[in-house]
């Protein structure tokens, strides 16, 4: 049995989960960037993040999402 599934994120269907993962990552990364490199660029709002997802999708890139027990991780 698979513990995790890695697949391409589906535009629209996975946007909420992908946005939430970006928000969580940026909240974690911001203090480290500020403290270690002096970069003080606080996380953007979920709406702003969601609006930029298209730039990470084909043909310019690809967004993957990992799932465990049906939940994005």
Beta strands, then each sheet from edge to edge (+ up, - down):
strand 1: 5-8
strand 2: 64-68
strand 3: 71-72
sheet 1: 1+ 2- 3+
end
